[in-house]
């Protein structure tokens, strides 16, 4: 075969591969809310998210308190409770206790749980929230880029996020698909998420 044609085909293959890689790298993380509620005050002292699983939705709801949210994802029933470290035990299976998380001062608070997932290379826009968040990675690896660098959170690990108004970008940085649960405490009177710029 003509060497020029071979070279031309090789270049086409490399370009196609590069474009496919770029398309994967630019794919957005899929983020969906699982549960949320508004509360007029927060627990006293340092704040932690206690994450537990239950055998049924009814059991989780029965164990839920004033600062708890119940959600179903990844084939499990979850109970997320905001409060002090080492909170009151329930009949659930403790998965993680994540914190302390930065407090926010507001007239009303929104507690929210998001589900984030995506293949390696998927990413969010640079954004900020009017409060704090915490992450629990179920599968894959998550990277959180902020002004102070990049934090990597591997499967089975939890990590508290930054304070209100801090610009950040989250990505799926592992070799397998990311699935993470994200817990929020934000000012309910402000937009939940806003575009931001890294400085």
N, C-alpha and C positions, 0 to 999 in steps of 0.2 A: 504494500500500500504506500501511497505517496506520503513521505515524511511530513510534508506541509499539512496534509489532511489529518494525520495523526495528531500533530501539534494543535491544530484548530479544534479537534474534538476534545483534547485534554483541557484546553482553555475553557471550552463551553462547560465541561463537567465541573471545573474548579469554580467558575462563575455561578453555576446553578447551586453548587454546594454552599458557596458563600452567601448567596441570597437566602437559601433555606435556613442557614444558621442565623442570619440577621433577623429573619421573620420570627424565629423561635425566641431570640433575645429580646425582641420588642413586644412579645405577647404580654398582655396585662395579667396580673394575678386576678383570680376570680374571688371577689369578696362579697359575702352575703350575710345579712343580719340573721341571727338565730333567735335572740330573745332580747327584750329591753323593757325597762320601766323607769319612771321618774320617782325620785324621793326628795323630801324637803330637807333632810339633814343626813350627815354621814356618821358612822361610828366614831367614837372618841379614840384618840391615840394613833399610833402607827397603823397604816392600812396594808392589809395583805388580801390576796384572793386565795381562798381555799377551794380546790377543785376536787370533786368526788364523783364517783359513778354509782349508779343504783340499778337494781334488777328490773325496775318498772318505773313508769312515769308517775304513778300514784305514790310510790314510796318516796321518790324525789320531791314531789310536791308536798308531801306530809312533813318532810324534814326541812323545807324551805322556810327561811325567816324573812325579816323586814328587808334585809339587804342581799337577798338571794335571787338567782335567776335559774330556771330549769330549761334545758335544751336537749334535743336529740340530734346526734350526728355521728358518723363513723360507726354506725351500728350499736351505739351505746346511749344511755340516758345519763345526762350530766347535771350536776348541781354546782353552781358557782356562788360562793358566799364571800362578801366583802366584810372584813372585820379585823380584829387583832390577831397576831400570830398565835397559833395553838388554840384556835377557837374551840367551842364546845363540840365534843364528838357526836356523831350521828351514826345511824346504822348503814351508812354508805361506805364505799371503799375509797380511801384517800389516795388521790393521784399526785397532787402537788400542792404546795403552799408558796405563792409567788409574791415577793415584796421585799422590803417595804416599797410602796408606790407613792409618788409625790401627791400631796393633797392639793386640791383646788378649792377656792372659795367662791360660792355662787348662791343665788337665792333658791335655785332648784337644780337638782343633779339628775343626769341621765346615766343609768347603769346599762351597759349594752354588751352583748357577746356577739362577735363576728366570727365567721368561718372563712378562712383564707386558703386557697389552694391554687396550684399551678405547676406546670412542668419546669425543669431546670431552665433558668434564664428569664422566666416571667417576672414582671416587676410592677410596682405601683408608680404613680406620678409622685413627684416631691410634694409633700403636703404637711399639714399640721392639724392638731386637734385642740379644742379648748379644755384640755384636761389631761389625764394620764391614761396610759394603757399598759397592759402586761400580756406576754405571749406564752403559749404552751404549744410546742411543736410535737405533733403526733407522728408524722413521717417526713422524711427528707431533711433539708437544712434550710434555715431562714437567715438572711442577712439583713440587718437594720443599719442603714447608713445615715449618719447624722453629722453635725458639726465637729463632734469629738472623735470621729472615726467610724469604723464598722464593727458591729457586734454580730457574732455568728452564734446561732442557737440550733443545736442538733436535736434529732428525734429523742423524745423522752425528757427534754429539758424545758424549764420555764425561765423567763427573763422579764424583769420589770422594765418598762419603757421610760422615756424622758418626761420632763415636766410640760405643762401647758404651753402651746404656741411654738414648740421646737420643731423646726423643719426636719423632715425625715423621708426616707425612701426604703421600702421593704422589697426584698426579692427572694426568689427561690434559687438558692445557691448550691444545692447539693447535686448529686448525680442521679437522684430519683425524685419523683413528684413530691412537692411540698403539700402538707396538710397541717394547718395550725389553727388554734383557737385563740382569739384576741379578746381581752377583757378591758372594758373602758369605764372610767369615771370622768364625766365631762360636765361642763356648764350647759344645762338644758336650754338656756335662753340664747345660745350662740350656735352658728352653723356647726354641724357635727364634724365636717372636714373642710379645709380650705386649701387652695393652691398655695405653695410656699416656694422659697428659693434658698438654696444652700449658700452660706457665706463662707 
